[in-house]
Amino acid sequence: MPRDHYLNATYGIRSWLLTTDHKRIALLYLASVTFFFFIGGTFASLIRIHLLTPNGFLVTPEMYNRLFTMHGVAMIFFFLIPSIPAVLGNFLIPIMIGAKDLAFPKINLLSWYIYLIGGSFVLYSFMTGGLDTGWTFYTPLSSVYSNSAVTPAVIGIFINGFSSILTGLNFIVTVHTMRAPGMTWFRLPLFVWAHYATSLVMILGTPVIAITLLLAGLERMFHLGFFNPALGGDPILFQHLFWFYSHPAVYIMILPAMGVISEIIPTFARKPIFGYSFIAGSSIAIAVIGFVVWAHHMFLTGEATYAAIAFSFLSYVVAIPSAIKVFNWTSTLYKGSISYDTPMLYALGFIGLFLVGGLTGLFLACLGLDIHIHDTYFVVAHFHYIMVGGAVMGYVGGLHFWWPKITGKLYPEFLARIAAVTLFIGFNLTFFPQFILGYLGMPRRYHTYPPEFQVLNVMSTAGSSILALGYLLPMCYLVWSMRYGKIAGPNPWPATGLEWKTDSPPLTENFHVTPHVDWEPYDFKNRKDLGLEAGAPLAPAHGDD
Amino acid sequence: MQSQLPLYPDQASNFAPHVDALMLFISAICLFFAVAVTATVIFFFFKYRRKTPGEVGVPIHGNAILETAWIVVPLFLAMGMFAWGAVVYVDFRNSPKDTLDIYVIGKQWMWKVQQPNGLREINELHVPIGRNVRLVMASEDVIHDFFVPAFRVKMDVVPGHYNTMWFRPTVAGRYHFFCAQYCGTNHSVMGGWVTVMEPSEYAAWLSGSSGSGENPVVAGEKLFVEKACSTCHMPDGKGRAPSLNGMYNNKILLADGSTVTADDAYIRESILQPNAKIVAGFQPVMPTFQGQLTEEQILALTAYIKSLQAQPVPATGSGIAPASGKK
């Protein structure tokens, strides 16, 4: 371990709560998003246990509706959206571009406090009556009819939005202005490109959800008629506004995970990523096209037929950049030198699960097919493959990949591989049966269901217990490794990014001297400093390298 | 009969085979890509596994031909899915002319159904085989969704809007219907059974059960007088308001020069927000009936107004646009 690093630079509770070091703020976020992950995960477990029998035996309908609503709110707004950007992005972006910190360190701390305040309002809502509107807050159910604590939840999510906006702003300014000498745009790690695209969505989309939920809150509190038809409003307007943010929000969750995968795969295949500019460009394309597909959530609201056709078309177009990424990741493995380290297992698991999640999106974008599978378990399975199979696998894989950098310690490799495989199996067993359930016609958000759906529900619940184990395991050994893990050294894998050129854990200032970048990204062959058999290719190279 | 673990629900409407065919088509393409990518990943994973600790991979940066191929080919296939899906959807969204109209009202947490002869059902829907059935749906409170898996159809039922959907039942039997849009506490039990019957059985069932509910046209006629609609909307077109005879499903010329088709949604809007669209040649004098009529009363009025379609159009006209070339 280095003598001085950001963890031992100062001591005491104040040195953490008032820190402006992006690395410490990342750890503050790590603790808080983990807290919300386990709250949301507990709700999910209760849902799955309840659904073991057709009539449900655990909770009342009122409680069941609160469980799936609070599961969604906790997981989406307080775990998935901040997870990779605010934890890994916060920690890594300045180091990856050779900067000492983000452009606005105090705003970075402010965004964490805003997150905490927003989170407190939402927890207050959970504890004083709960929330039973669904995470989608559809009006007029949320704005008129619900008897749950909607107002504090809406205020909490409104406040939390500013945390997201400030983080996005900070990232964009940092990437534009603080790159080290020689760190050109096309030498940026793809993780940074992905976060740049994510930040654009955060800045442009989040204000819309904030305003939308504010309007719903005003309608609830002061009976202003925005969405309630009895007051002259239109409930469909709410859905347009809501999905204008909440569809791009899917890309806020998945793009950073794609960034993580784009770092892990070249590192453990020890070769440059295939099609760097296509992967970088596809991140931007997803961010841009992702803003014009929102009404594919509304094919059956009675929206105009021609509007539906246009949104279906655009939804197929946005699938292409994701496909480009998958093909490029796969091709990166060709003639690589591949190892089975834990982060690589997560990356390959990500490819498989994201592939299923992405391909089933094609089913839902299909107008004719969506008539049947809309609002069924097919949708539930589809977005969990993207959100859990994609975003969470990316997050956990990224945590393992950079854990040695964050803590300076190695985790127990064997246990970590077992956890990765457990997660993969548990995930598929939980969610694959839900595709079939959905096609058979089981609607989502049901606390009781016809008996013919029971077998598949039991399979799903069985899978979820394996999945839960898969999450608890890393939680235990990662915490254990902070104290007892082996010393990692600056570059244990080895990997090529700037973050691996500094100590583990890094100094508060990140680097002893400002780095000068004179190498191309993911270049293993010409990097003598990595200590590999550089310049000894396996076989004659093909392709236009 | 299906096995214990079926992969698809019963097929009992004209849409079911189309939706299932789409499902098979997209599944086949997706399965191909899923297997191809997974097999490639696994193959590379074993073939190129690291042999010595210091080994590095061959630096290959990309290939323009491959990139083009995997942009163009998936885009081409996606457009196929898009086009076929759109064809099925357009068919679903445009009901044929000769429909059997059944009114459906969703409220927390039950479905109220009214057959054309006025017969009421709750959480039950009886339909005949072979007829094009159109459901005209309204909600009394929050958004619901009428979903019949065996028919492969669903449509949101939105307060303040009329949504319609149609299907043609093909196989007799009893099938689940569900509320598919989350609507509050008892969302999961807001469902029931669709009974598909032979046309003769359906006719017998309708007549055998009649008398339990008032024919909506008759109820609407009473309301039309009770609410004083008849004092202005006179059949000869000489009142302060346009005649409603022969109006339904025709083009109406508006004061601003545009035209609108007098469908269920237009009639509903004209009752609740009379000033939204003013018929050419008339003044905006009608009061709003927002909050004064229940959804069922609005449906009854609509049914009555539709029944006037068969009445002769007054010579003075009622803002009905001159027939254009196509009917």
Interface residues (C-beta under 8 A of the other chain):
Chain A: P61 E62 N65 D132 G134 T136 Y138 P140 L141 V144 Y145 S146 P229 A230 G233 D234 P235 I236 A269 R270 K271 P272 F274 G275 Y276 S277 F278 F299 L300 T301 G302 T305 A308 I309 S312 F313 Y316 V317 A319 I320 A323 I324 V326 F327 N328 T330 S331 L333 Y334 K335 G336 S337 I338 S339 Y340 L348 I351 G352 L355 V356 L359 T360 L362 F363 A365 C366 L367 G368 L369 D370 I371 H372 H374 D375 T376 I436 Y439 L440 G441 P443 R444 R445 Y446 H447 T448 Y449 P450 V455 L456 D523 F524 K525 G531 L532 E533 A534 A536 P537 L538 A539 A541 H542 G543 D544 D545
Chain B: Q4 L5 P6 L7 Y8 P9 F15 H18 V19 L22 M23 I26 S27 I29 C30 F33 A34 V37 T38 T40 V41 F44 F45 Y48 R49 R50 K51 T52 G54 E55 V56 G57 V58 P59 I60 H61 G62 N63 A64 L66 E67 W70 I71 P74 L75 A78 M79 M81 F82 W84 G85 A86 V87 V88 Y89 V90 F92 R93 N94 Q108 D141 V142 I143 D145 F147 P149 A150 R152 V153 K154 M155 D156 V158 P159 G160 H161 N163 H176 F178 C179 A180 Q181 Y182 C183 G184 T185 N186 H187 S188 V189 Q290 G291
